[in-house]
Amino acid sequence: MNTPVIRVDNVSKQVETHAQPLTILQDVSLQVEQGESIALMGVSGAGKSTLMTLLAGLDVPTTGDIELLGEPLASLNDEQRAALRASSIGFVFQSFLLVPSLTALENVMLPATIRGEAEDSERASELLRSVGLASRETHLPSQLSGGEQQRVALARAFMSKPKVLFADEPTGNLDQHTAETVIELLFSLNRDHGTTLVLVTHDPALAERCDRTLQINAGRIVEEAV
C-alpha cells in the first residue's frame, strides 16, 4: 500500500492573544494520496490558509502530527523542513511574488538559483513555452499583465519538479477569463508532471476541477464533497 503524500492526525493550532488562546484549527485529520488534487474551501478566517501552511511545514501545529512525503514534520528542525520544501514542494500565491528586478526567465530559474544548482535555462524556457510565454522571457514583471505574471509563477513552481504544489487563491487577483486560462494551465501541468495539488480557493469552478473538496468551518473539516 502506498504511503499518503500528506497525512494529518488530530491537528490543532492555537495562537496566543491578550485575552486568551485563539483556536484556529481543531482536531483536523486527513490524508492525500499521490497525484490527488484537493481544494480547501470555507469563509475567510475558517482556517484554510493556516492549514495549508501547516501541511507545507511553514508552521507547526500546537497538537497533533503531520507527515509530508513520509517525513514526520515534528521531527525536523527549521533547516530540515526548508530543505524538504526546496527539494519537493512548489508554491503559487495570489500575489504572484515575482522578483521585480528579474526577467520572466530568471524568475522561473530562481528555485534552482536559491538551491545553488546550475541554472537550467533550457528547462525554464520550456516551462515558459508551456504556459504560452515563449515571447516574454526577457520581460520584467512590470512589463507583464497580472495573468502573465501568474503564469510565470506557475512555471516557476514547476521548475523544481515538485511532488506537491500548494496554491493559495491562485486565481484571486485575476479576471474570469484569465482565471479560467490559469486553471487550465494548473491542471494540465498537474497532469503532465503527476504533481499532487492542494489548493486554497473561494472559486467554485476551481474547486470543481479537484478530486475532492474539503469544507472548513471554524477550524474544523465539516464536509467533504466529491
C-alpha positions in Angstrom: 0.0 0.0 0.0 1.4 3.4 -1.0 2.2 5.9 1.8 0.0 9.0 1.5 1.8 12.1 0.3 0.2 14.0 3.3 -1.1 12.5 6.5 -2.7 14.7 9.2 -3.7 13.2 12.6 -5.7 15.2 15.1 -4.0 18.5 14.4 -5.0 21.7 16.3 -3.5 25.1 16.1 -3.8 27.8 18.7 -2.3 31.3 18.9 -1.8 33.4 22.0 -3.9 36.7 22.3 -4.0 39.2 25.1 -7.3 37.8 26.3 -7.0 34.0 25.8 -5.6 31.5 23.3 -7.4 31.6 20.0 -8.1 28.2 18.3 -7.7 28.4 14.6 -7.8 24.7 13.7 -9.2 21.9 15.9 -8.9 18.1 15.6 -8.2 18.1 11.8 -7.4 14.7 10.3 -7.0 13.9 6.6 -4.7 12.2 4.1 -3.9 13.0 0.5 -2.7 10.4 -2.0 0.0 10.9 -4.7 -1.4 12.8 -7.7 -4.6 13.8 -6.0 -6.0 17.4 -6.2 -7.6 18.7 -3.1 -9.5 22.0 -2.7 -9.8 23.7 0.7 -12.8 25.9 0.9 -14.5 28.0 3.6 -15.2 31.6 4.6 -12.4 34.0 5.4 -11.0 33.1 8.8 -12.1 29.5 8.7 -8.5 28.2 8.9 -7.8 27.3 5.2 -4.6 29.1 4.8 -3.4 28.1 8.3 -4.0 24.5 7.4 -2.0 24.9 4.2 1.0 26.5 6.0 1.0 23.6 8.4 0.8 21.0 5.6 3.7 22.6 3.9 5.8 22.8 7.1 5.8 26.6 7.1 4.4 26.5 10.6 4.0 23.8 13.3 0.7 22.6 14.9 0.0 23.1 18.6 -1.0 19.5 18.9 -1.2 16.6 16.5 1.0 15.1 13.9 1.7 15.8 10.2 3.6 13.7 7.7 4.7 15.3 4.4 6.2 12.9 1.8 6.7 10.3 4.6 8.6 12.7 6.8 7.1 13.5 10.3 7.4 17.2 10.3 7.7 17.4 14.1 10.9 15.5 13.9 12.5 18.0 11.6 14.1 21.3 12.5 13.6 24.5 10.6 16.5 23.9 8.3 15.4 20.4 7.5 11.9 21.5 6.7 13.2 24.2 4.5 15.4 21.6 2.6 12.3 19.4 2.2 10.3 22.3 0.7 13.2 23.3 -1.6 13.6 19.8 -3.0 10.0 18.7 -3.3 7.4 21.4 -2.8 6.1 24.2 -5.1 4.1 27.2 -4.2 1.7 29.6 -6.0 0.3 32.6 -4.3 -2.4 35.1 -5.0 0.1 37.9 -5.1 2.5 36.2 -7.6 5.6 37.1 -5.5 7.9 37.6 -8.5 11.2 39.4 -8.1 10.7 42.8 -9.8 14.3 43.1 -11.0 14.5 39.7 -12.6 13.2 38.8 -16.1 10.5 36.1 -16.5 13.1 33.6 -17.4 15.2 34.5 -14.4 12.2 34.3 -12.1 11.4 30.8 -13.3 15.0 29.7 -12.7 15.0 31.2 -9.2 14.3 27.9 -7.3 17.5 26.4 -8.8 19.5 29.5 -8.1 18.4 29.5 -4.4 19.4 25.9 -4.1 22.8 26.7 -5.6 22.2 24.5 -8.6 23.2 25.2 -12.2 20.7 27.5 -13.9 18.8 25.3 -16.3 17.7 27.9 -18.8 16.5 25.3 -21.2 14.0 23.8 -18.8 12.9 27.3 -17.7 12.3 28.2 -21.4 10.3 25.1 -21.9 8.1 25.8 -18.9 7.5 29.4 -20.1 6.6 27.9 -23.5 4.2 25.5 -21.8 2.3 28.4 -20.3 2.3 30.4 -23.5 5.0 32.9 -22.7 7.8 31.9 -25.0 8.0 35.5 -26.3 8.1 37.1 -22.9 11.3 35.5 -21.5 13.2 38.8 -21.2 10.3 40.9 -19.8 10.3 42.2 -16.3 7.2 41.6 -14.1 6.2 45.3 -14.5 6.0 44.6 -18.3 3.6 41.7 -17.8 -0.1 41.6 -17.1 -1.5 40.1 -14.0 -2.4 36.9 -15.8 1.0 36.7 -17.4 2.7 37.2 -14.0 0.6 34.3 -12.6 1.7 32.1 -15.5 5.3 32.9 -14.7 4.6 32.0 -11.1 3.1 28.7 -12.2 6.2 27.9 -14.4 8.5 28.8 -11.5 6.5 26.5 -9.2 7.2 23.5 -11.5 10.8 24.4 -12.1 12.0 22.1 -9.3 9.7 19.2 -10.4 7.7 19.4 -7.1 6.0 16.3 -5.7 3.4 18.6 -4.1 2.1 22.0 -5.2 0.4 24.3 -2.7 -1.6 27.1 -4.2 -3.3 29.8 -2.1 -6.0 31.6 -4.0 -4.1 31.3 -7.3 -6.9 33.0 -9.3 -7.9 35.5 -6.7 -6.4 38.6 -8.4 -7.5 37.6 -12.0 -10.5 38.4 -14.1 -12.7 35.5 -15.0 -11.3 34.8 -18.5 -7.7 35.0 -17.3 -8.6 32.8 -14.2 -10.0 30.1 -16.5 -6.8 30.1 -18.5 -4.7 29.8 -15.4 -6.9 27.0 -14.1 -6.5 25.1 -17.3 -2.7 25.5 -17.1 -2.6 24.5 -13.5 -4.4 21.2 -14.1 -2.5 20.5 -17.4 0.8 20.9 -15.6 -0.5 18.7 -12.8 -1.4 16.0 -15.3 1.8 16.3 -17.2 4.0 16.2 -14.1 1.9 14.0 -11.8 2.1 16.5 -9.0 -0.2 16.4 -6.0 -2.2 19.7 -5.7 -3.5 21.3 -2.5 -5.5 24.5 -3.3 -7.0 27.1 -1.1 -9.8 28.8 -3.0 -13.1 30.7 -2.9 -13.6 29.8 -6.6 -16.2 27.0 -7.1 -15.1 26.5 -10.7 -11.5 25.8 -9.4 -12.8 23.5 -6.6 -14.9 21.5 -9.0 -11.9 20.6 -11.0 -10.3 18.9 -8.0 -10.7 15.3 -7.0 -12.0 16.3 -3.5 -13.2 19.4 -1.8 -12.8 19.9 2.0 -15.1 22.4 3.5 -13.6 24.1 6.6 -15.8 25.9 9.1 -14.5 27.4 12.3 -11.3 25.4 12.2 -12.9 22.0 11.5 -13.5 20.0 8.4 -17.3 19.8 8.3 -17.9 18.4 4.9 -16.0 16.5 2.2 -17.6 16.7 -1.3 -16.5 14.6 -4.2 
